[in-house]
Amino acid sequence: MAQSRCEDCIEAVQSAFYSHRLHETALELRTERMPRSCWLRQSSTGKPLRSRQNKLKLRSIVVAQSEALIKLAAEVSDLRKFALVAIDDARGEIRTWKYGAAYLESQRQLDSRLLETFRQKAYRSGADIPDLLKKT
């Protein structure tokens, strides 16, 4: 149960981190779309954007954002792999506990039968039967 709470905390922190990263990327994308809209407005009015520096700047921004998106996708993929491994580990642990409980139950039943056998043998040999077990 404590491990589950710890995993929930880790998942919450990771979720907050990725949410923050997504928000930052959206803000960057929004601010970089403004020059693009200005360029489109200029090109539609017949004033094409001729500054090579602006083109290079926009290209570098697009490349940086593409790299950020690729990195974010890789991080999400790693998080997914981690979650799948954690689920598989939990299933294995549950299976282990289930088999252990089944073994203990079979051992308890065997001990109960053995106890009853020895009890019957003791009664046949003359041992006193407790009042609680006598039929009325």
C-alpha positions in Angstrom: 0.0 0.0 0.0 2.9 2.3 0.9 4.5 1.5 -2.4 1.3 2.3 -4.3 1.2 5.7 -2.6 4.9 6.3 -3.5 4.2 5.3 -7.1 1.2 7.7 -7.2 3.4 10.5 -5.9 6.0 9.8 -8.6 3.3 9.7 -11.3 1.9 13.0 -10.1 5.3 14.7 -10.2 6.0 13.3 -13.6 2.6 14.3 -14.9 3.1 17.9 -13.5 6.6 18.0 -15.2 5.2 16.9 -18.6 2.3 19.3 -18.2 4.6 22.2 -17.5 6.8 21.2 -20.5 3.8 21.0 -22.8 2.6 24.4 -21.6 6.1 25.9 -22.2 6.3 24.5 -25.7 2.8 25.8 -26.5 3.8 29.3 -25.4 7.0 29.2 -27.5 5.0 28.0 -30.5 2.5 30.8 -30.0 5.2 33.4 -29.8 7.0 32.1 -32.9 3.8 31.9 -34.9 3.5 35.7 -34.7 6.5 36.4 -37.0 5.0 33.8 -39.4 1.7 35.6 -39.5 3.5 38.9 -40.1 5.3 37.2 -43.0 2.1 35.9 -44.4 0.5 39.4 -44.1 3.5 41.0 -45.8 3.6 38.5 -48.6 -0.1 38.9 -49.2 0.2 42.6 -49.6 3.1 42.3 -52.0 5.9 43.0 -49.6 7.8 39.7 -49.4 10.1 39.1 -46.5 13.5 39.4 -48.0 15.7 39.4 -44.9 17.9 36.3 -45.0 18.5 36.7 -41.2 14.8 36.5 -40.4 14.5 33.4 -42.6 17.5 31.8 -40.8 16.1 32.8 -37.4 12.7 31.3 -38.2 14.4 28.1 -39.5 16.5 27.8 -36.3 13.4 28.3 -34.2 11.5 25.6 -36.1 14.4 23.2 -35.8 14.7 23.9 -32.0 11.0 23.3 -31.5 11.1 20.2 -33.6 14.0 18.9 -31.4 12.0 19.8 -28.3 9.0 17.9 -29.6 11.1 14.9 -30.5 12.7 15.0 -27.0 9.2 15.3 -25.4 8.0 12.3 -27.4 11.0 10.2 -26.3 10.4 11.1 -22.7 6.7 10.2 -23.0 7.7 6.9 -24.6 10.2 6.2 -21.7 7.4 7.0 -19.2 5.1 4.5 -21.0 7.8 1.8 -20.9 8.4 2.5 -17.2 4.6 2.2 -16.5 4.4 -1.1 -18.5 7.3 -2.6 -16.6 5.8 -1.4 -13.3 2.5 -3.1 -14.2 4.3 -6.3 -15.2 6.2 -6.3 -11.9 3.0 -5.8 -9.9 1.4 -8.7 -11.7 4.3 -10.9 -10.9 4.2 -9.9 -7.2 0.4 -10.6 -7.1 1.0 -14.0 -8.7 3.7 -14.8 -6.1 1.3 -13.9 -3.2 -1.5 -15.9 -4.8 0.6 -19.0 -5.1 1.9 -18.5 -1.5 -1.6 -18.2 -0.2 -2.7 -21.3 -2.0 0.2 -23.3 -0.6 -0.5 -22.1 2.9 -4.2 -23.1 2.6 -3.3 -26.6 1.4 -0.8 -26.9 4.2 -3.5 -25.8 6.7 -5.9 -28.4 5.4 -3.3 -31.1 5.6 -2.5 -30.1 9.2 -6.2 -30.1 10.1 -6.6 -33.6 8.8 -3.5 -34.8 10.6 -4.7 -33.2 13.8 -8.1 -34.9 13.5 -6.4 -38.3 12.9 -4.3 -38.0 16.0 -7.3 -36.8 18.0 -9.3 -39.8 17.0 -6.4 -42.1 17.8 -6.0 -40.5 21.2 -9.7 -41.0 21.9 -9.5 -44.7 21.0 -6.6 -45.1 23.3 -8.7 -43.8 26.2 -8.0 -40.1 26.3 -10.8 -37.9 27.8 -13.1 -36.2 25.4 -13.5 -32.5 26.4 -17.0 -31.4 27.3 -17.1 -29.0 24.5 -16.7 -31.8 21.9 -19.2 -34.2 23.5 -22.5 -34.6 21.7 -25.5 -33.7 23.9 
